[in-house]
Amino acid sequence: MSKVRDENDTVMDEARVLIDLVIGKGCPACQKIIQHLCEEDPELAHKLRLR
């Protein structure tokens, strides 16, 4: 996370890099981040149609 924060200027850039990193780690990592988003921000998860 520190690397993502330190090397990017905007929140959008940070999010983009984080998502790219997770996708690169495969399906189990993607499922974990989706689960985390659903738990931490149900409204965002709904908007992204993750549920």
Secondary structure, 3 states (H helix, E strand, C coil): CHHHHHCCCCHHHHHHHHHHHHHHCCHHHHHHHHHHHHHHCHHHHHHCCCC
